Amino acid sequence: MTDADRATDFRNCIKCGREIGPDESICEVCNRAGMTQPSASQYHGTVVVAILLAVVGLAIAASLSMRGVGPYAAEVDEIVAGDPVGYAITVTVRNEGTSAGRAKCQLVVLDDAGRQVRTANTITNRIEGGADTSLTVTIPGLDVEPANITATCS
């Protein structure tokens, strides 16, 4: 870049649109107080700090909102043949925490050889801390009674 190119390399003031030099962002008229302009690294640094503070704030809020919820204990109570083909499994879920929450439960159906036959996922209604609830999940497509069913909730 030659000196002639630099002399014609002008920008416009971000406030009023007047021509300014290549290293300025605001003209002398708009900057009556004569304040120095921040550098690009100051702008970027401020934005990075703001983003980091926002992420940390969200992480703290998420942690506080989940405090005292769970763990959950699940126990299979009853297995009843469903209509037309399948089985209805009744599970009791206990919230062992101190705050109310909902549990995501997975039921795994195993055959006599211990192989996984089917799985079912469900979400409980709101369970108060220290309380339990019962729910029934129908697993279709089972033509023989399962040998074992495990229920895990989190």
N, C-alpha and C positions, 0 to 999 in steps of 0.2 A: 504494500500500500504506500503510495507516494504522499508527499505533503499536500499536493493539490487535492487528492482524494479525501484526506482527513479534513481539509477545510470545508468540503461540501457535505461531510457526513454529519447532518444535523438530525435531531429528534424534535418531538413536540412536547410541550409542557403537559403533564398529566391533568392539570386543573383547567387551564385556559386555552391550550393549543398553540401558544407562541413557539417560535423556533428557539431551541436551546442547544447547547453543546452536546457532544456524544457521551460525556460522562455525567450529565445532569439528568434529573427527572422532573424538576420543577423550576420555573423561571424566577428571576429576582423580584418581579412584581408580585407573584403569588407567595413568595417566601420573604415577606417584609421583615420578619423578625431576624432573618439571617441565620436561621438554624441550619446546622450541618445535616446532610442527608445520610441516612443509614446505608451501609454497604449491603450488597446482596447476601453476604454470609450472615449478616445480622438478621435479615429477613428470614432466611432459611433456618437459622438457629432458633429463632422465636417460634417458627411453625413446628419444628421438630420437638421442642420442649412442650409445646401445647398438645401435640399428639401423644407424646409419652405420658403426660399428666392425665389426659383423658383415658388412655388405656389402663393405667394404674387405678384410676378412680372407678372405672367399670369393673375391674377385677375385684376390688374391695367390696363394691356394692353387691356383686354376684355372690361373693363368699358370705357376706353377712345375711343375705336373703335365704341362704340354704342352711344356716346354722341351726342345729338341733333337729333336723329332719333325718329320719332313718337312723340306723339301718333297719331293714325289714326282714322279718322271718316269715316263711311260708310253709304251710303244711297241707298235704292233700287229705281231705276228709272223706270224700265219697266219690265213687265211680259208678255211674248209672248209664245203661244202654240208652242211646238217643234214637230219634226217629228221623229218617228211615234207617240210615246206616251211620254209625258213629257213637261216640260216648260223651256224656256230660260229666265234667270233672268239677267238683266243688272244692275250693281251696280257701283256707283261712289265712289271712295276711295280717301280721302284727307290726305296728310302727313302734320300734323300740327306742325312738328318739323322744324329745320333749316338745317338738313343734309339729304342727299338722303338715301333711304332705300327701302326695300321690305316688304310688309305687308302680314301676314297670315290671311286670312279671312274665317269665317265660316258662312254659310247661313243656317238658320233653318226654315223649312216649317211647318206651323201650320194649322190645319183644323178649321172648324167653332167653335168647342168646345174648342179650344185652346190647343189641343193635338199635340205633335210633330209627323209629318208624315215622313219627310225625313230631312237629313242634307247633306251639301256638303262643302268641304274644298277646298280652292285654295290659290295660292300665286300670288301676283301681280308682274308685272314687276317693275323695279326700278322707284321710284317716287322721284323727287327732293323735297327738303324742301319747304314747302308752296304751292306745286303744287298738282294737282289731276289727276286721271286717271280713265278711265271707262273700265270695263271688263264685259264679258258675261259668265255666268255659266249655263250649261244645266243640269237640274236635271231630270233624266229619271224615268219612272215608275209612273208618276202622271197622272191620268186619269181625274181629275177635277182640275179647277183652284184653287190654294191655297188661303185660306182666309187671311193669313198674312205670311209675310216673314221678318225675322229679320236678319240683316247682322252686324256682329261684326268683327273688324280687330284689330290686335295687331302687 
